Amino acid sequence: MLILGSALGAAALLWFVLAMGEPRQDDAPQEGLLFGAWRVLYDNEAPSLRIIVAAAALAVLFAAGLALLERRIADRARRSYQPSTMPLAPKIVMDETEGIWAGPVTITVLIPAHNEEDLIAATIASLQSQDHSPERIIVVADNCTDGTIEIARSAGVEVVESIANRHKKAGALNQALARLLPALGDNDVVMVMDADTTLDDGFLQAAVTRMTNDRALMAVGGLFYGDEGHGLLGQFQRNEYIRYARDMKRRRGQVFVLTGTASMFRPRALRTIAESRGTTIPGTPGDVYDTAALTEDNEVTIAIKSLGGLMISPQDCTVVTEIMPTWKALWVQRLRWQRGALDNLGAYGVTRQTFRYWAQQLGIGYGVIALLGYFVLIVTMAVALDTWIWFPFWIGIGLVFVLERVVSVWRGGWRARLLGVVLFPELFFAMFLNAVYIKGVLDISFARQASWGHENAIRAANEPSPVES
């Protein structure tokens, strides 16, 4: 009702604006002193009230329309009763499990690890210190040549080594899940957690409570924050993650992607994915994770949604994960994310479940053009004008934008707020991410082979230079 009311109100306001007259404003620039010393030219010209109200009405109308469409898609999934195409839909799951006691929720954690001797001990310790400790912790060692296996065993957890795996993280997890899933009940949930991640206190207890209270819930994802260090580049990434977590809070946990850093799944969801591969969803029959996907967490999210499953990322399920130490490592990571997301959408096509993701990619594309156009116009104006004229109205709009950048990272501390208030460094960081987006689109357009590359870039960034050696 709120969404419909907003849409109707915005439409009425837009109609009213179109019926108004538009007064002319021909104010000439004026000269004044700023701070009592700086002589400037300023112009009080601003868009008319009609234009301002019309812009606000269009924005509300667009937002309400998108929210209404998204809610309609979600409601149809919740009410769906199509066992052949959407076997994880809540109505089907609730009907099939009514009156059945599946036992208490237990947790088996899988930690895929490839040469993670520097990080694996902290990851295991964060699991063992949880209020609700997991029943099993299994390190899935994939072609490790360092001390990862020995460190994991000395911490008292199980180790399973992959066999002749050539499919990176997804292939190693498929091997482990093939052994594990047949023996699990519906409440014996599986958690997949990166080896460079530590859980915040209360994560597992909050997730178990969610799974206990809602038997139709198929997955619980974590909200991730960046670890400390790596100067300005690290702060860029921490600010980005803080804003993402804030957006998820405003969406009440309705997550876009089940993060690979730490997510929990019901065995029913994982088994259904494996059974549906090659028929209703892409992939090799029998595989939980699609080994052709560069971003397995994004792909498995779309898989669960396509099969009708419910998922959530609650505010009390948070993790701290590794951030990229160099621009090169960040470029490789984000290009893999972007290329993987586009590849996944291409594999699934345009459906009700993927509509939001396609709209998101189109929004990113629009943002690339808009931000680039903004910088081009600023430079053109600076070069073309002999005298700079200040417009108080647009300065005020800019200050509102700055305020949003500060408020949205407030919980990150003074460094995050300072980076938000100076504004332009984050805009240039956004341009860097836009370049990644363009590169991903061009690679797909020219059918260039995608590669993983992530670990190699991090390893190269962390190796000492010849001088340091």
LINNOR-V718527 format. One record per residue. N is the residue number from 1. RES is the residue in one small letter. PHI is phi in whole degrees, 0 to 359 (NA if undefined). Layout:
n=N res=RES phi=PHI
n=N res=RES phi=PHI
This chain:
n=1 res=m phi=NA
n=2 res=l phi=297
n=3 res=i phi=296
n=4 res=l phi=296
n=5 res=g phi=297
n=6 res=s phi=296
n=7 res=a phi=296
n=8 res=l phi=294
n=9 res=g phi=297
n=10 res=a phi=294
n=11 res=a phi=296
n=12 res=a phi=295
n=13 res=l phi=295
n=14 res=l phi=295
n=15 res=w phi=298
n=16 res=f phi=297
n=17 res=v phi=297
n=18 res=l phi=295
n=19 res=a phi=274
n=20 res=m phi=278
n=21 res=g phi=273
n=22 res=e phi=242
n=23 res=p phi=289
n=24 res=r phi=274
n=25 res=q phi=229
n=26 res=d phi=233
n=27 res=d phi=287
n=28 res=a phi=272
n=29 res=p phi=301
n=30 res=q phi=238
n=31 res=e phi=255
n=32 res=g phi=205
n=33 res=l phi=256
n=34 res=l phi=256
n=35 res=f phi=59
n=36 res=g phi=76
n=37 res=a phi=222
n=38 res=w phi=266
n=39 res=r phi=277
n=40 res=v phi=227
n=41 res=l phi=260
n=42 res=y phi=224
n=43 res=d phi=227
n=44 res=n phi=278
n=45 res=e phi=299
n=46 res=a phi=212
n=47 res=p phi=304
n=48 res=s phi=295
n=49 res=l phi=303
n=50 res=r phi=299
n=51 res=i phi=292
n=52 res=i phi=299
n=53 res=v phi=294
n=54 res=a phi=297
n=55 res=a phi=297
n=56 res=a phi=296
n=57 res=a phi=296
n=58 res=l phi=296
n=59 res=a phi=296
n=60 res=v phi=295
n=61 res=l phi=297
n=62 res=f phi=295
n=63 res=a phi=297
n=64 res=a phi=295
n=65 res=g phi=297
n=66 res=l phi=294
n=67 res=a phi=295
n=68 res=l phi=295
n=69 res=l phi=295
n=70 res=e phi=296
n=71 res=r phi=293
n=72 res=r phi=297
n=73 res=i phi=298
n=74 res=a phi=296
n=75 res=d phi=294
n=76 res=r phi=296
n=77 res=a phi=294
n=78 res=r phi=294
n=79 res=r phi=267
n=80 res=s phi=297
n=81 res=y phi=223
n=82 res=q phi=231
n=83 res=p phi=303
n=84 res=s phi=284
n=85 res=t phi=249
n=86 res=m phi=228
n=87 res=p phi=291
n=88 res=l phi=261
n=89 res=a phi=301
n=90 res=p phi=307
n=91 res=k phi=298
n=92 res=i phi=291
n=93 res=v phi=298
n=94 res=m phi=295
n=95 res=d phi=295
n=96 res=e phi=286
n=97 res=t phi=255
n=98 res=e phi=298
n=99 res=g phi=77
n=100 res=i phi=255
n=101 res=w phi=266
n=102 res=a phi=265
n=103 res=g phi=86
n=104 res=p phi=293
n=105 res=v phi=287
n=106 res=t phi=245
n=107 res=i phi=235
n=108 res=t phi=246
n=109 res=v phi=258
n=110 res=l phi=252
n=111 res=i phi=243
n=112 res=p phi=293
n=113 res=a phi=218
n=114 res=h phi=233
n=115 res=n phi=54
n=116 res=e phi=243
n=117 res=e phi=298
n=118 res=d phi=281
n=119 res=l phi=239
n=120 res=i phi=296
n=121 res=a phi=295
n=122 res=a phi=294
n=123 res=t phi=296
n=124 res=i phi=296
n=125 res=a phi=298
n=126 res=s phi=293
n=127 res=l phi=285
n=128 res=q phi=290
n=129 res=s phi=267
n=130 res=q phi=292
n=131 res=d phi=302
n=132 res=h phi=254
n=133 res=s phi=284
n=134 res=p phi=290
n=135 res=e phi=289
n=136 res=r phi=221
n=137 res=i phi=235
n=138 res=i phi=237
n=139 res=v phi=272
n=140 res=v phi=267
n=141 res=a phi=279
n=142 res=d phi=250
n=143 res=n phi=53
n=144 res=c phi=283
n=145 res=t phi=239
n=146 res=d phi=248
n=147 res=g phi=265
n=148 res=t phi=303
n=149 res=i phi=296
n=150 res=e phi=295
n=151 res=i phi=295
n=152 res=a phi=297
n=153 res=r phi=294
n=154 res=s phi=292
n=155 res=a phi=277
n=156 res=g phi=86
n=157 res=v phi=249
n=158 res=e phi=282
n=159 res=v phi=231
n=160 res=v phi=240
n=161 res=e phi=262
n=162 res=s phi=291
n=163 res=i phi=241
n=164 res=a phi=50
n=165 res=n phi=277
n=166 res=r phi=241
n=167 res=h phi=243
n=168 res=k phi=56
n=169 res=k phi=298
n=170 res=a phi=298
n=171 res=g phi=294
n=172 res=a phi=296
n=173 res=l phi=294
n=174 res=n phi=300
n=175 res=q phi=296
n=176 res=a phi=293
n=177 res=l phi=290
n=178 res=a phi=299
n=179 res=r phi=280
n=180 res=l phi=275
n=181 res=l phi=300
n=182 res=p phi=302
n=183 res=a phi=265
n=184 res=l phi=264
n=185 res=g phi=271
n=186 res=d phi=297
n=187 res=n phi=260
n=188 res=d phi=269
n=189 res=v phi=287
n=190 res=v phi=249
n=191 res=m phi=250
n=192 res=v phi=251
n=193 res=m phi=224
n=194 res=d phi=291
n=195 res=a phi=284
n=196 res=d phi=255
n=197 res=t phi=235
n=198 res=t phi=236
n=199 res=l phi=278
n=200 res=d phi=283
n=201 res=d phi=303
n=202 res=g phi=90
n=203 res=f phi=303
n=204 res=l phi=294
n=205 res=q phi=297
n=206 res=a phi=295
n=207 res=a phi=293
n=208 res=v phi=297
n=209 res=t phi=299
n=210 res=r phi=298
n=211 res=m phi=295
n=212 res=t phi=291
n=213 res=n phi=279
n=214 res=d phi=220
n=215 res=r phi=285
n=216 res=a phi=272
n=217 res=l phi=285
n=218 res=m phi=265
n=219 res=a phi=204
n=220 res=v phi=232
n=221 res=g phi=255
n=222 res=g phi=263
n=223 res=l phi=261
n=224 res=f phi=250
n=225 res=y phi=236
n=226 res=g phi=277
n=227 res=d phi=285
n=228 res=e phi=280
n=229 res=g phi=102
n=230 res=h phi=70
n=231 res=g phi=58
n=232 res=l phi=296
n=233 res=l phi=298
n=234 res=g phi=296
n=235 res=q phi=292
n=236 res=f phi=306
n=237 res=q phi=290
n=238 res=r phi=297
n=239 res=n phi=299
n=240 res=e phi=299
n=241 res=y phi=291
n=242 res=i phi=297
n=243 res=r phi=293
n=244 res=y phi=297
n=245 res=a phi=297
n=246 res=r phi=294
n=247 res=d phi=298
n=248 res=m phi=294
n=249 res=k phi=296
n=250 res=r phi=292
n=251 res=r phi=270
n=252 res=r phi=56
n=253 res=g phi=82
n=254 res=q phi=286
n=255 res=v phi=275
n=256 res=f phi=278
n=257 res=v phi=223
n=258 res=l phi=286
n=259 res=t phi=298
n=260 res=g phi=290
n=261 res=t phi=297
n=262 res=a phi=191
n=263 res=s phi=216
n=264 res=m phi=247
n=265 res=f phi=227
n=266 res=r phi=286
n=267 res=p phi=305
n=268 res=r phi=302
n=269 res=a phi=294
n=270 res=l phi=292
n=271 res=r phi=294
n=272 res=t phi=294
n=273 res=i phi=299
n=274 res=a phi=299
n=275 res=e phi=289
n=276 res=s phi=268
n=277 res=r phi=300
n=278 res=g phi=86
n=279 res=t phi=241
n=280 res=t phi=274
n=281 res=i phi=227
n=282 res=p phi=291
n=283 res=g phi=125
n=284 res=t phi=272
n=285 res=p phi=307
n=286 res=g phi=95
n=287 res=d phi=270
n=288 res=v phi=286
n=289 res=y phi=261
n=290 res=d phi=282
n=291 res=t phi=289
n=292 res=a phi=275
n=293 res=a phi=273
n=294 res=l phi=286
n=295 res=t phi=242
n=296 res=e phi=293
n=297 res=d phi=291
n=298 res=n phi=295
n=299 res=e phi=295
n=300 res=v phi=290
n=301 res=t phi=297
n=302 res=i phi=296
n=303 res=a phi=299
n=304 res=i phi=296
n=305 res=k phi=295
n=306 res=s phi=295
n=307 res=l phi=269
n=308 res=g phi=93
n=309 res=g phi=284
n=310 res=l phi=267
n=311 res=m phi=211
n=312 res=i phi=204
n=313 res=s phi=236
n=314 res=p phi=289
n=315 res=q phi=293
n=316 res=d phi=266
n=317 res=c phi=245
n=318 res=t phi=238
n=319 res=v phi=223
n=320 res=v phi=246
n=321 res=t phi=235
n=322 res=e phi=291
n=323 res=i phi=252
n=324 res=m phi=283
n=325 res=p phi=278
n=326 res=t phi=224
n=327 res=w phi=297
n=328 res=k phi=295
n=329 res=a phi=296
n=330 res=l phi=295
n=331 res=w phi=301
n=332 res=v phi=296
n=333 res=q phi=299
n=334 res=r phi=289
n=335 res=l phi=295
n=336 res=r phi=295
n=337 res=w phi=299
n=338 res=q phi=293
n=339 res=r phi=296
n=340 res=g phi=297
n=341 res=a phi=297
n=342 res=l phi=293
n=343 res=d phi=298
n=344 res=n phi=298
n=345 res=l phi=295
n=346 res=g phi=297
n=347 res=a phi=290
n=348 res=y phi=271
n=349 res=g phi=77
n=350 res=v phi=268
n=351 res=t phi=228
n=352 res=r phi=300
n=353 res=q phi=286
n=354 res=t phi=260
n=355 res=f phi=304
n=356 res=r phi=298
n=357 res=y phi=289
n=358 res=w phi=297
n=359 res=a phi=298
n=360 res=q phi=297
n=361 res=q phi=295
n=362 res=l phi=295
n=363 res=g phi=296
n=364 res=i phi=297
n=365 res=g phi=300
n=366 res=y phi=297
n=367 res=g phi=298
n=368 res=v phi=301
n=369 res=i phi=294
n=370 res=a phi=295
n=371 res=l phi=291
n=372 res=l phi=297
n=373 res=g phi=298
n=374 res=y phi=299
n=375 res=f phi=294
n=376 res=v phi=297
n=377 res=l phi=293
n=378 res=i phi=299
n=379 res=v phi=296
n=380 res=t phi=300
n=381 res=m phi=295
n=382 res=a phi=297
n=383 res=v phi=282
n=384 res=a phi=278
n=385 res=l phi=268
n=386 res=d phi=280
n=387 res=t phi=234
n=388 res=w phi=278
n=389 res=i phi=248
n=390 res=w phi=264
n=391 res=f phi=245
n=392 res=p phi=306
n=393 res=f phi=299
n=394 res=w phi=285
n=395 res=i phi=297
n=396 res=g phi=297
n=397 res=i phi=298
n=398 res=g phi=297
n=399 res=l phi=294
n=400 res=v phi=297
n=401 res=f phi=296
n=402 res=v phi=299
n=403 res=l phi=301
n=404 res=e phi=297
n=405 res=r phi=295
n=406 res=v phi=282
n=407 res=v phi=298
n=408 res=s phi=289
n=409 res=v phi=241
n=410 res=w phi=304
n=411 res=r phi=291
n=412 res=g phi=278
n=413 res=g phi=93
n=414 res=w phi=294
n=415 res=r phi=295
n=416 res=a phi=296
n=417 res=r phi=292
n=418 res=l phi=298
n=419 res=l phi=295
n=420 res=g phi=291
n=421 res=v phi=285
n=422 res=v phi=281
n=423 res=l phi=68
n=424 res=f phi=296
n=425 res=p phi=303
n=426 res=e phi=290
n=427 res=l phi=293
n=428 res=f phi=290
n=429 res=f phi=296
n=430 res=a phi=298
n=431 res=m phi=295
n=432 res=f phi=300
n=433 res=l phi=295
n=434 res=n phi=295
n=435 res=a phi=296
n=436 res=v phi=298
n=437 res=y phi=301
n=438 res=i phi=298
n=439 res=k phi=299
n=440 res=g phi=297
n=441 res=v phi=295
n=442 res=l phi=295
n=443 res=d phi=299
n=444 res=i phi=292
n=445 res=s phi=299
n=446 res=f phi=260
n=447 res=a phi=56
n=448 res=r phi=281
n=449 res=q phi=292
n=450 res=a phi=275
n=451 res=s phi=225
n=452 res=w phi=288
n=453 res=g phi=71
n=454 res=h phi=296
n=455 res=e phi=294
n=456 res=n phi=298
n=457 res=a phi=293
n=458 res=i phi=293
n=459 res=r phi=297
n=460 res=a phi=294
n=461 res=a phi=291
n=462 res=n phi=270
n=463 res=e phi=285
n=464 res=p phi=292
n=465 res=s phi=286
n=466 res=p phi=304
n=467 res=v phi=294
n=468 res=e phi=294
n=469 res=s phi=295
